[in-house]
Amino acid sequence: MRAQGLSASIDSSAPVGSGAPLADPPSPPLPRRRPRTPALIAVLYPACLAVADGWAMAAAVSVARGAGPDGALPAAASAAVIALNASGGLYRIRRSPSLLADARPVLVRTLVVGALAAALLPILTPGAAPSSAGTAAWLLIASVAGLLSLAARAFGNAAVRTYRCRRSRARTALVVGTGAMSEHVVDILLGRGDLGLAPVGLVAAGGTDAAPGQPVVGDAADLPALVEEHGADTVVIVAEDVHPGRLDAVLRLVFGLPCETLLVQPPSDVVPVAPARREYLAGLPCARVDWRLRGAAARLAKRALDLTGAVCALLLAAPVLALCAAAVRLEGGPGVLFRQRRIGRGGEEFVLLKFRTLKPADEQESDTRWTVEGDHRMGPVGRFLRRTSLDELPQLWNVVRGDMSLVGPRPERPHFVEQFSRSCPGYMLRHRVPVGMTGWAQVHGFRGDTSIELRARLDNHYIDHWTIGSDLRILLLTVRAMLCRDAA
């Protein structure tokens, strides 16, 4: 079941346009369709580049030590260069893959790993050839590995361009904006098959009149429906052809859509774009509007952390869980666990588990009462469990089941989700990711009877800038807050 009235807006942590934001459009459910990405570009291209980089480094180390490719050092050097390249976004899918753009970061990482391998060669291979000494070994490893990696990238980039030209209709695109620049973007996409995008029309966003001869398929407020109707895999937003007062609303809207989004920046834009988010359409600079947890690899890494952490925490906390359950049973009788409907990722409903701290009068009270702080029906055990957050330990089972994550926006009841989605810009964009037991907002004191707007802002900031390191940091801050009893 989905929550009704899902808002398509985003808070001020999203990219900001000029002018006052437009009133939020009618709130559709979050789309569940995933982009259709050709297998070569989605899987084979980055996989082949990673294999080529690893093999090139292993071969270079083997040449320097005068032995075969077997051994721990070639394998470790291979894994290190792949990890460094992946962390630098060198395996990401791009509209215009460029060997010249990749050459410097690839060679820098090759030099770093090559230096470490050259330093370890005399230690790990005592009988190595004389060429495996110091600077000579380093230059040999860097030269061989660098040339092989760049050659593989040149071949891979040429293969991708050829593949896209032959299957230029494999991915469809909607161009948001009406005007001369939007027409120019459409012409680029139609004339450059190597970009792999086929435009289906323009989407009006309050800018200038539509360019002659270009069909306008709808309005920006209807983007979720347009993406579904046309099966669009990419949305290209031409900022200078979008009304300044609507740019914020359009950007908020596309954040919740399951498709690639490119922002063609206006000529006066002086905000720098990080290399990992920079794209080019026939030389026209664009910014990729994205967030890490949209990718399958990031979701898999987060899920692995959740499973490992939740299972270990359940095993370690088993005695505490048993004591809490016994105390709740003695104080309030049968019914140790309290079950409540909450809204999770994508607006899906699930049953959240907690230790019972008081017995609600009925289900209506459970679903619609905002807080129970200071309720006279709460006994000493219930107050202690709530003050120390021990009442939330059963949610570890929700994490194991996949209903929740260890870290994420806190889930709320359907009644309040519908209420907040209408009154708080960006609230429903918290549901782009799994909800969590703790989160960036919670460790900064935004829980209970606190500002919903600030909570949504902090949650969306966490989603937009997620890393595994940020999850670990939040978990440590949560433990500190529980031990110091400052989490209330």
MOSUL-V272682 format. One record per residue. N is the residue number from 0. SS is DSSP state (a for helix, b for strand, c for the rest). PHI is phi as a letter, one per 20 degrees, with the letter a starting at -180 (999 if undefined). D_FIRST is the distance of its C-alpha to the first C-alpha in Angstrom with 1 decimal. Layout:
BEGIN
n=(N & N)
ss=(SS & SS)
phi=(PHI & PHI)
d_first=(D_FIRST & D_FIRST)
END
This chain:
BEGIN
n=(0 & 1 & 2 & 3 & 4 & 5 & 6 & 7 & 8 & 9 & 10 & 11 & 12 & 13 & 14 & 15 & 16 & 17 & 18 & 19 & 20 & 21 & 22 & 23 & 24 & 25 & 26 & 27 & 28 & 29 & 30 & 31 & 32 & 33 & 34 & 35 & 36 & 37 & 38 & 39 & 40 & 41 & 42 & 43 & 44 & 45 & 46 & 47 & 48 & 49 & 50 & 51 & 52 & 53 & 54 & 55 & 56 & 57 & 58 & 59 & 60 & 61 & 62 & 63 & 64 & 65 & 66 & 67 & 68 & 69 & 70 & 71 & 72 & 73 & 74 & 75 & 76 & 77 & 78 & 79 & 80 & 81 & 82 & 83 & 84 & 85 & 86 & 87 & 88 & 89 & 90 & 91 & 92 & 93 & 94 & 95 & 96 & 97 & 98 & 99 & 100 & 101 & 102 & 103 & 104 & 105 & 106 & 107 & 108 & 109 & 110 & 111 & 112 & 113 & 114 & 115 & 116 & 117 & 118 & 119 & 120 & 121 & 122 & 123 & 124 & 125 & 126 & 127 & 128 & 129 & 130 & 131 & 132 & 133 & 134 & 135 & 136 & 137 & 138 & 139 & 140 & 141 & 142 & 143 & 144 & 145 & 146 & 147 & 148 & 149 & 150 & 151 & 152 & 153 & 154 & 155 & 156 & 157 & 158 & 159 & 160 & 161 & 162 & 163 & 164 & 165 & 166 & 167 & 168 & 169 & 170 & 171 & 172 & 173 & 174 & 175 & 176 & 177 & 178 & 179 & 180 & 181 & 182 & 183 & 184 & 185 & 186 & 187 & 188 & 189 & 190 & 191 & 192 & 193 & 194 & 195 & 196 & 197 & 198 & 199 & 200 & 201 & 202 & 203 & 204 & 205 & 206 & 207 & 208 & 209 & 210 & 211 & 212 & 213 & 214 & 215 & 216 & 217 & 218 & 219 & 220 & 221 & 222 & 223 & 224 & 225 & 226 & 227 & 228 & 229 & 230 & 231 & 232 & 233 & 234 & 235 & 236 & 237 & 238 & 239 & 240 & 241 & 242 & 243 & 244 & 245 & 246 & 247 & 248 & 249 & 250 & 251 & 252 & 253 & 254 & 255 & 256 & 257 & 258 & 259 & 260 & 261 & 262 & 263 & 264 & 265 & 266 & 267 & 268 & 269 & 270 & 271 & 272 & 273 & 274 & 275 & 276 & 277 & 278 & 279 & 280 & 281 & 282 & 283 & 284 & 285 & 286 & 287 & 288 & 289 & 290 & 291 & 292 & 293 & 294 & 295 & 296 & 297 & 298 & 299 & 300 & 301 & 302 & 303 & 304 & 305 & 306 & 307 & 308 & 309 & 310 & 311 & 312 & 313 & 314 & 315 & 316 & 317 & 318 & 319 & 320 & 321 & 322 & 323 & 324 & 325 & 326 & 327 & 328 & 329 & 330 & 331 & 332 & 333 & 334 & 335 & 336 & 337 & 338 & 339 & 340 & 341 & 342 & 343 & 344 & 345 & 346 & 347 & 348 & 349 & 350 & 351 & 352 & 353 & 354 & 355 & 356 & 357 & 358 & 359 & 360 & 361 & 362 & 363 & 364 & 365 & 366 & 367 & 368 & 369 & 370 & 371 & 372 & 373 & 374 & 375 & 376 & 377 & 378 & 379 & 380 & 381 & 382 & 383 & 384 & 385 & 386 & 387 & 388 & 389 & 390 & 391 & 392 & 393 & 394 & 395 & 396 & 397 & 398 & 399 & 400 & 401 & 402 & 403 & 404 & 405 & 406 & 407 & 408 & 409 & 410 & 411 & 412 & 413 & 414 & 415 & 416 & 417 & 418 & 419 & 420 & 421 & 422 & 423 & 424 & 425 & 426 & 427 & 428 & 429 & 430 & 431 & 432 & 433 & 434 & 435 & 436 & 437 & 438 & 439 & 440 & 441 & 442 & 443 & 444 & 445 & 446 & 447 & 448 & 449 & 450 & 451 & 452 & 453 & 454 & 455 & 456 & 457 & 458 & 459 & 460 & 461 & 462 & 463 & 464 & 465 & 466 & 467 & 468 & 469 & 470 & 471 & 472 & 473 & 474 & 475 & 476 & 477 & 478 & 479 & 480 & 481 & 482 & 483 & 484 & 485 & 486 & 487)
ss=(c & b & c & c & c & c & c & c & c & c & c & c & c & c & c & c & c & c & c & c & c & c & c & c & c & c & c & c & c & c & c & c & c & c & c & c & c & c & a & a & a & a & a & a & a & a & a & a & a & a & a & a & a & a & a & a & a & a & a & a & a & a & a & a & a & c & c & c & c & c & c & a & a & a & a & a & a & a & a & a & a & a & a & a & a & a & a & c & c & c & c & c & c & c & c & c & c & c & a & a & a & a & a & a & a & a & a & a & a & a & a & a & a & a & a & a & a & a & a & a & a & a & a & a & c & c & c & c & c & c & c & c & c & a & a & a & a & a & a & a & a & a & a & a & a & a & a & a & a & a & a & a & a & a & a & a & a & a & a & a & a & a & a & a & a & a & c & c & c & c & c & b & b & b & b & b & c & c & c & a & a & a & a & a & a & a & a & a & a & a & a & c & a & a & a & c & c & b & b & b & b & b & b & b & c & c & c & c & c & c & c & c & c & c & c & b & b & b & b & a & a & a & a & a & a & a & a & a & a & a & c & c & c & b & b & b & b & b & a & a & a & c & c & c & c & c & a & a & a & a & a & a & a & a & a & c & c & c & c & b & b & b & b & b & c & c & c & c & c & c & c & c & c & c & a & a & a & b & b & b & b & c & c & b & b & b & b & b & c & c & c & a & a & a & c & a & a & a & a & a & a & a & a & a & a & a & a & a & a & a & a & a & a & a & a & a & c & a & a & a & a & a & a & a & a & a & a & a & a & a & a & a & c & c & c & c & b & b & b & b & b & b & b & c & a & a & a & b & b & b & b & b & b & b & b & c & c & c & c & c & c & c & a & a & a & a & a & a & c & c & c & c & c & c & c & c & c & c & c & a & a & a & a & a & a & a & a & a & c & a & a & a & c & c & a & a & a & a & a & a & a & c & c & c & b & b & b & c & c & c & c & b & c & a & a & a & a & a & a & a & a & a & a & c & c & c & c & a & a & a & a & a & c & c & c & b & b & b & c & c & c & a & a & a & c & c & c & c & c & c & c & a & a & a & a & a & a & a & a & a & a & a & a & a & c & c & c & a & a & a & a & a & a & a & a & a & a & a & a & a & a & a & a & a & c & c & c & c)
phi=(999 & d & f & e & m & f & e & e & e & c & e & f & f & f & g & d & d & e & n & f & f & f & g & g & f & g & e & e & f & f & f & d & f & d & f & e & d & g & g & f & f & f & c & f & f & f & f & f & f & f & f & f & f & f & f & f & f & f & f & f & f & f & f & f & e & m & c & f & f & f & p & f & f & g & f & f & f & f & f & f & f & f & f & f & f & f & f & e & m & e & d & f & e & c & f & c & f & c & f & f & f & e & g & f & f & f & f & f & f & f & f & f & f & f & f & f & f & f & f & e & g & f & f & e & c & g & e & f & f & g & f & e & c & l & f & f & f & f & f & f & f & f & f & f & f & f & f & f & f & f & f & f & f & f & f & f & f & f & f & f & f & f & f & f & f & f & c & f & e & f & c & d & c & d & d & e & p & c & q & f & f & f & f & f & f & g & f & f & f & f & e & d & f & f & f & m & c & d & f & d & q & e & d & f & b & m & e & f & f & f & f & g & n & d & f & d & e & r & d & f & f & d & g & g & f & f & f & f & f & e & m & f & e & c & d & d & d & e & g & f & d & d & g & g & f & d & f & g & f & f & f & f & f & f & f & e & e & e & b & f & c & d & d & e & f & f & g & e & f & d & f & f & d & f & g & f & d & e & c & c & d & l & n & f & f & c & d & e & e & b & b & g & f & f & f & f & f & f & f & f & f & f & f & f & f & f & f & f & f & f & f & f & f & f & f & f & e & g & f & f & g & f & f & f & f & f & f & f & f & f & f & c & n & f & n & f & e & d & d & b & f & c & d & d & g & m & n & f & e & b & d & e & d & b & f & f & d & a & e & f & f & a & f & f & f & f & e & c & e & f & b & d & g & m & f & f & f & e & e & g & f & f & f & f & f & f & f & e & m & f & f & e & g & g & f & g & f & f & f & f & f & n & f & c & d & f & c & r & f & f & f & c & f & g & g & e & f & f & f & f & f & e & d & c & g & n & f & f & f & f & e & f & c & f & f & c & f & c & a & f & f & f & f & d & n & e & b & m & e & c & f & f & f & f & f & f & f & f & f & f & f & f & f & f & c & f & b & f & f & f & f & f & f & f & f & f & f & f & f & f & f & f & f & e & l & d & e & f)
d_first=(0.0 & 3.8 & 6.8 & 9.3 & 12.7 & 12.6 & 16.3 & 18.3 & 21.3 & 22.9 & 25.4 & 29.1 & 28.9 & 28.0 & 30.9 & 32.7 & 34.4 & 37.2 & 36.8 & 34.4 & 30.7 & 29.3 & 26.9 & 23.3 & 22.1 & 19.2 & 16.0 & 14.0 & 10.9 & 12.4 & 13.8 & 13.3 & 16.7 & 19.4 & 23.0 & 25.3 & 28.2 & 31.4 & 32.0 & 35.5 & 34.3 & 31.1 & 32.7 & 36.3 & 37.7 & 36.7 & 37.3 & 40.7 & 41.7 & 40.8 & 42.8 & 45.7 & 45.8 & 45.8 & 48.4 & 50.6 & 50.7 & 51.4 & 54.2 & 55.7 & 55.9 & 57.4 & 60.0 & 60.9 & 61.5 & 63.4 & 61.3 & 58.5 & 54.8 & 54.2 & 54.0 & 51.8 & 52.8 & 51.9 & 48.5 & 47.9 & 49.1 & 46.8 & 43.7 & 44.7 & 45.2 & 41.9 & 40.1 & 42.0 & 41.3 & 37.6 & 37.4 & 39.3 & 36.9 & 39.6 & 37.3 & 34.8 & 34.2 & 36.2 & 37.0 & 40.7 & 41.7 & 45.1 & 47.6 & 49.5 & 46.5 & 45.7 & 49.3 & 49.9 & 46.8 & 47.3 & 51.0 & 50.5 & 48.1 & 50.5 & 53.4 & 51.6 & 50.7 & 54.1 & 55.9 & 54.1 & 54.9 & 58.5 & 58.9 & 57.6 & 59.6 & 62.9 & 61.2 & 59.0 & 61.5 & 65.1 & 66.7 & 65.0 & 67.1 & 69.1 & 66.7 & 64.1 & 65.6 & 64.2 & 63.9 & 64.9 & 62.1 & 59.6 & 60.7 & 60.8 & 57.2 & 55.9 & 57.8 & 56.8 & 53.1 & 52.8 & 54.5 & 52.5 & 49.1 & 50.0 & 51.3 & 48.0 & 46.1 & 48.4 & 47.9 & 44.1 & 43.9 & 46.2 & 44.0 & 40.8 & 42.6 & 44.0 & 40.7 & 39.1 & 42.0 & 41.8 & 38.0 & 37.8 & 35.1 & 32.8 & 30.8 & 30.2 & 30.4 & 29.8 & 32.5 & 31.5 & 34.7 & 37.5 & 41.0 & 43.8 & 42.0 & 38.9 & 41.3 & 43.0 & 39.8 & 39.0 & 42.6 & 42.3 & 39.2 & 40.9 & 44.1 & 43.0 & 41.4 & 41.6 & 38.8 & 36.5 & 34.7 & 34.9 & 34.2 & 32.6 & 33.5 & 33.5 & 30.8 & 32.4 & 32.0 & 34.7 & 37.6 & 40.7 & 41.0 & 39.7 & 42.1 & 44.2 & 43.0 & 39.5 & 36.6 & 34.1 & 30.7 & 28.8 & 28.3 & 26.9 & 24.3 & 22.7 & 22.8 & 19.2 & 19.7 & 23.2 & 22.3 & 20.0 & 22.7 & 25.6 & 24.0 & 25.6 & 26.0 & 28.0 & 28.2 & 31.7 & 32.1 & 35.7 & 36.1 & 39.4 & 38.2 & 35.2 & 36.0 & 36.5 & 34.4 & 31.4 & 31.6 & 29.6 & 26.7 & 26.8 & 26.9 & 23.9 & 21.9 & 22.9 & 22.0 & 18.3 & 19.2 & 19.5 & 23.2 & 26.6 & 28.0 & 31.7 & 33.4 & 36.9 & 38.6 & 41.2 & 44.8 & 45.2 & 42.4 & 44.0 & 41.0 & 41.6 & 38.9 & 38.7 & 40.0 & 36.7 & 35.0 & 37.9 & 38.0 & 40.5 & 40.5 & 44.1 & 45.2 & 42.9 & 41.3 & 37.5 & 35.1 & 32.0 & 29.1 & 27.1 & 25.8 & 26.5 & 23.2 & 22.2 & 24.7 & 24.1 & 27.2 & 26.1 & 22.6 & 24.5 & 27.1 & 24.6 & 22.8 & 26.3 & 27.3 & 24.2 & 24.9 & 28.6 & 28.4 & 25.9 & 27.9 & 31.2 & 30.0 & 28.9 & 32.3 & 34.2 & 32.4 & 32.5 & 35.5 & 33.9 & 30.7 & 33.0 & 35.0 & 32.1 & 30.6 & 34.1 & 34.6 & 31.4 & 32.3 & 35.8 & 34.9 & 32.1 & 32.2 & 29.6 & 26.0 & 26.6 & 23.0 & 20.6 & 16.9 & 14.5 & 10.8 & 10.8 & 9.2 & 10.5 & 11.6 & 10.3 & 7.7 & 5.7 & 5.7 & 8.8 & 11.8 & 14.8 & 18.3 & 21.4 & 24.8 & 25.1 & 27.4 & 27.3 & 25.9 & 23.9 & 25.2 & 21.9 & 18.1 & 18.4 & 20.7 & 18.6 & 15.6 & 17.9 & 21.2 & 21.7 & 24.4 & 26.5 & 29.5 & 32.7 & 31.2 & 34.2 & 32.1 & 31.7 & 34.5 & 36.4 & 34.2 & 31.0 & 32.7 & 34.0 & 30.7 & 29.1 & 32.2 & 32.3 & 28.5 & 29.1 & 26.3 & 23.9 & 25.5 & 23.0 & 20.5 & 22.7 & 21.0 & 17.6 & 19.5 & 21.0 & 17.7 & 16.4 & 13.7 & 16.2 & 19.6 & 22.8 & 23.1 & 20.7 & 19.3 & 18.5 & 14.9 & 14.4 & 12.6 & 10.1 & 13.2 & 15.3 & 13.2 & 13.2 & 16.8 & 17.9 & 16.4 & 18.6 & 21.7 & 21.8 & 22.5 & 20.9 & 18.4 & 15.3 & 17.5 & 17.5 & 14.1 & 16.1 & 16.9 & 15.7 & 16.0 & 19.2 & 21.4 & 23.9 & 24.4 & 27.0 & 26.2 & 26.5 & 29.8 & 31.2 & 30.5 & 27.4 & 25.5 & 25.3 & 26.8 & 27.5 & 27.0 & 23.4 & 25.1 & 27.2 & 24.3 & 22.3 & 25.6 & 26.4 & 23.0 & 23.3 & 26.9 & 25.9 & 23.5 & 26.1 & 28.9 & 27.3 & 29.7 & 30.0 & 32.9 & 30.8 & 28.4 & 31.5 & 33.0 & 30.0 & 30.1 & 33.8 & 33.5 & 30.9 & 33.4 & 36.1 & 34.2 & 33.5 & 37.2 & 38.5 & 36.1 & 35.4 & 31.7 & 31.2)
END
